[in-house]
């Protein structure tokens, strides 16, 4: 084992906001495995992502703002180098297992000019892959029940996927990869399919059918495809959150079993806010899901990092973190240099992980482009610890107006808002397309 180069596992949940995790104060769900990671590692209170999943994924994988390489909804520039390429080029065994959705997103009758564009999973730089939604939209199938899974150049047979659960297939592949590569430094990217819609039962739900062996949970002998009334029922979000926590726990247990936990950096985050169909509680405070919205409930995500023996326990950081910051953080942990002429917008927060002060951000920047699919204009905005400024001039106090009900325009500035506007506004000009 090369102890000078840590293993790195980057886990990203889908549609799960800051308020969901117990360690962040959430009280609607049980997340014991993530809580333990926070108790034995570091938890960030001010991590932000883009309001939708694919813009965040592209920032995460490249360390760049979306205006540089986001060419449409679910489409990444095919010429872009990802952390898969760079980690592989530097001797890491690399795997992506989970959700891809970065190539040819649009169906034939919707924005056909974006068909057959984006980056294919085969070209994303990973040694191995096991993914959902690898190619055309109409080929995606389910991510959960009877999933369509593309693994290392071939679709898994129905004999493997039928009556199986997608997240179980992805996590089992990760466990096998860890087992096979435990003596070498490895990098695993696990973009989870949970907890994205459809909101439906998990294998731990009472309603989930049991096929082998048969039981009274087969719901009258019906096959999975014959079951009705599951899709998009928000009552199942709790089951999905808790099954996603359990799935993460399986990976941690494998590291412990192989005695490689001390040489493995685990990074966990969410990709955007929770589904708008769901409300969660933090004590007596109800938090409506904010996915797709530019308010904090759309961008504020959980971030927990754990490295046994390396990251001090029970640390809490209020530093601002952006989704472009993960690539440089991973590279610093692995002692990897950027390729020549590689543009990087992110800032490493690795020093904070190991107990140093680091050089934290003063602001985070958002270039939110829904890619034309949702027919929304591009929105650009900046946020520091206490204020948010949109490029159109609207400003909001993030201390007492978190839901952005009271916009402050330049002619209405107080001395405080005016001083922050003066600092933030020039940054827009520095970050041009």
N, C-alpha and C positions, 0 to 999 in steps of 0.2 A: 504493500500500500504506500502511495506517495503522500505522506502526511504534510508536505509543503503545499499541496494543492487540494483545497477542500472539495468535497462533493457539494453540489448546489442543487437544491430542489425549489423551484419556483411554482407555487400553487396559486391559481387565480379562480375564485368562485365567480359565477355568472349571475348578475342581478341580485346582489346582496349588499345592502348599504351598511354604513357604520353602526346604525342603531340595532342591528340584528344580533351582534355578538354579546354574550353575557359580560365578557371582560370589558366591553365598552359601556356597560350600563344597561344593556338590553335585558328585558324581563319577559319577553314573549316566547322564547325558545330556549332549549338546553343545548349548550355548545361546550361540553366538558373538555374535549380534546384541544380545541382552540384556546380555551381558558387556561389550560395547563401550559400551552406554548407561551402564552403571555406571562404567566406566573414565573416561568423559568427562562424568560427572554425579555424582549423589549416590545412595547406596544406604542404605536404612534397615534396621536390624537388629531393630527391635521394632514392626513394623506388625502389627495384628491386625484380623481381620474376624469376622463371625458364622460359626458352624460349617457353615451351609448357604448356598446361593447366593442364593435370593430374599430372605431377610432382609438379607443384605449389600447387594444391589442397591438395595433401598429406602432403606437408610441412606445409601448413596453418592449417590443421586439427589436426596435431600431434606435431608441434613444432620441428620436427626432419629433418635432412638432408636426402635426398633421398636414400643414400646408406644403411640406416637403415631399411627401410620398404617399399620401392618401388620395387615390385617383377616383373614388366613387364609393358608394356604400358597400362595404364588404370587399373592397378591392385594394390590395397593396401593390405599389409599383413593382413590376416583375424584376426590375434590375436592382432592387434594394437588397443589401446584405443584412441579414438578421443576426441575432445572437447565436442562432443555430450554426450559421456559417463560421462565425468567428471563434466560437468555443470549439467547434470541430477542428478548425485549422490550427488550434493551439493545443491539441492533444487530448481534449476531453471526449469521452464517449457521450453521445448526445441523443436524447429522445424527446419527442413531443407526443403526448397521449391525451386525447380529449377533443376539443372543438377547434376546427380550422376556420372555415367560412371567410376566406380571404381571396377567393378566386371565383369569377363569373357568377356573382350573386343573383343577378336579375333574371327572372323567368322570361321566356321568349316574347311575351306580349307587353313587357314593361321595360322601358329604356333598353331596347335591343342593341343600341350602340355600345353598351357596356358588357355585352356577351363576350365570352372567351377572353376576358381581360383580368388583370390581377396576377397574383403570384401563386403558382401551383405548389401544393405541399411537397411534391417531389423535388422542387427546386429551392426549398426553404433552408437547406443546409444541415438538416438533422440526419444522423446516422440511421435512426429508426423512427418510424411513426406509426401511430394507431389512432385514427381520427374519424370524427363524424363531419359531414358536409365538406368533403374534399373537392368536389367538382361542381357541376351545375346544380342550380336550386331544385329543379324537379327530380334530381337524383338523391336529394339529401335524406329523405325518409325520416323516421323517428330517431330522436337522440336517446330515448328512454326504452320504450317497449319494442321488442323485435327490431333493434337498431340496425341501420346500415353503416357498416364500419369498414373503412379503407385502411389496410394494414400492409405497409412495406410493398406497395405496388399492386395489391390484389384486394378485392372485396371479400370479406369473410363470408363463408357459405351460410345458408339458412340453417343448416344443422347446428352451427355454432351460435348464431344470433337469435334464433326463434325461441320465444319464451325466456329470453335473457334480458338483462337490464344494462343499458349502455354504460352507466358509470362504473358498474362492476367489471365490464370488459376492459375499460380503460385503466382502472386501478390495478386489476390483475396483471395487465401487461407491464405496468410500472414495477410491480413487485418482482416479476420475473426478470425484468431488465436490471434491477438492483442486485438480485441474486447473481446474475451472470457477470456483472461488472463491479463487484464489491472490492476487487483488488486494484481497480483503476479509478482515477478521478472521473466522475460522471456529472453531467448536467441534465436535469430533467425539467421540462416545462410541462405542467399539468393544467391546461386551461379547461376547467371543469365544465360540464354541461349543466349540472345543478347550480343554481336553483331557477333557471330560466323556464318560461312557459314552454309547453303546456303544464299547468299546475295539476299534478296528478299523483296517485299513490306511488310510494317507493316499496321495495321489498320488505320494509319493516311496518308497513301500513296494514291495518286489519283487512282492508278491501283488496289487498294485493293477492292475485290468484297463485295458488301453489300447484305446480304441475308434477313435481317429482319429489317425494311420492304424492299421490292425490290426497286431498284432505277436504274438510268442509269449507275451505277457503277458495274452492274452485268456482264458487258462485254458480251452482247449479250445473256444473260440467261445461260451461261455456269456455271457448278459447279466449285468449287475450284480445284478439281483434274483434271479437263479438261483444265485448264489454262496452257499455255505453254510459254516458253521464260522468266520465272522469275529467275530460279536458277542461282546463282553465277554471277550476274551482279553487278559490283562494284558501279554502279550509285545508288544502293539502300543502300549503307553503310551509307550515310547521314541520310536517313529516320530511319535506325535502331539505329544509335547513338542517335538521337533526341527522338525516342520512348522509348529508354532505360532510358533517362534522365527523361522523363515524368512519366514513371513507378516508378522510385525512388521517384519522387515528390508525388505520391499517398500515399506512406508509410509515408512520412513526414507529410502530411496533416492529416492522421489518428492519428498520435501522438499528433498533435496540437488539433484536435477535442476532443480527450479524455483527454487533459490537462496532458499528461504524458511526454511531450517532455523534461522537465527539469530533468527527472529521467531516460533519455535514452541516452546511448552512441551509436552514429552511426559511423561506420567505413566503408569507401568505398575504394576499390582498384581494379586494373585490374589484370588479371591472367598471361598475357604475352603481347608481342607486338601486334600491329595491323596486320590484314591480309596482306600477301605479295601482294595481288591483288590491294591493296588500297594505294594511296599516299595522305597525308594530308599536310596542310600548317600551319606554324607558321609565320605569316606575309608573307614575300616574300620567305621564306625558305621552300622548299619542303622536306617532310620527308617520304620516302618510308616505308611501313609497314615491320616490321622485325620479325614477328612470326616465331619461329623455328630456328632463327639465334642466335648465341652467342654474337653478337655485341649489343651495348646498345639499339638499336631500337627493339631488341627481348626481353630484360629484364627490361627496364626502364618503370615503370608503374605509373599511378596516385594513389595517396593516400591522402584522405581527411578524417578528423575526426571532429565530431561535437557533442557537449554536451552543450546544452543551459544553460548558467549560470555557467558552470564549466570550459569549455575550453575558454580561451580568444579569442576575435574576431580577424580576419585578421592576424593570426600568420602564418609565413612561416618558415619552418625548413629545413636546409640543411643537417641534420643528415642522415647517411646511415641507411636504413631499409631493412631487408631481410624477405622473406615470412615465415621463421620459427619464426619470432618475434611476430606474432599476437596472438598465443595461450598464451604465458606468459603475454602479455599486457592485454588481456581479463581477465586472472586469477587475475592479480593485481588489475584491476578495480573492479572485483567482490569479492575481498578478499578471493580467493580460493587458497589453497595450492596444490602443485603437489602430486599425489599419491606416495606412498612409492616406491622407486627404479625406478621412472619414469625418463628416459633419456630425457634431454631437450637441444637442440642446440640453440634455439632462445634466444633473449635478449629483455626484456620488454622496450617499449618506452612510457609506461604510464606516467612517470614523465614529459616528454616533453609535453604531452597533457595538463597537469594542470599548465603549466608555470614554471616548474622546469628545471634545466639543465640536470638532469639524468646522465646516463652513456652510451653515444652513442657508437656505433660500430666504430672500426678503419678500418674494412674491411667487405665485404660480400663474402660468399663462394658459389660456384656453383658445384654441382655434377650432370651434365646433362646427363641423360640416357633416350634415346628415346624408350627404352624398346624392342629393336630388330625389331620393326615394320617398322622402317624407315631405318634399316640396316646402322646405323651410330655408330661409336665408342663412348664410354663414353668420355665426355670432362669435365675436372675439371679445374676450374680457380678461381682466386681471384681478387677482385676489391677494391681499396680504393678510396679516392676522386679524385686522379689524375692519377693513374696507374692501369693497368690490367696485371696480370701474369697468363699465362696458364702453366699447369703442364709440358708440353713438352718444356718449356723454352722460348717461345715467350712472349714478353712484349710489351705493347702499351701505349703510352702517351694519356690519356683520355682528356687532355686539347686541344691538337691540332691534334689528329688523332682518332676522335670518331668512324669512320667507319673502323678502324684497317687496314689501307692500308700499313703501314710501320712497320713491326715487328722488334723488337730489340732483338737480341740474346746476350747471355752473353759476347761473344767476342767483341761485338760492344757497350757495355754499356758506357754511360756517367757516370759522378760522381753521378748525380741525380738518373738515372735508377738503377745504381748499389746499391745505398743505399736503395731504395725501394725493390729491388729484395732480398736483404739481410734480410729485415724484413718479406717479404711475403713468400718466398720460404719454410722456415721451417714449415709453417702452414700445407702444404700438408701432411707432415709426421705425424703431430698430428691428422689429420682427415683421418684415414685409415678405410677401410671396417671392 
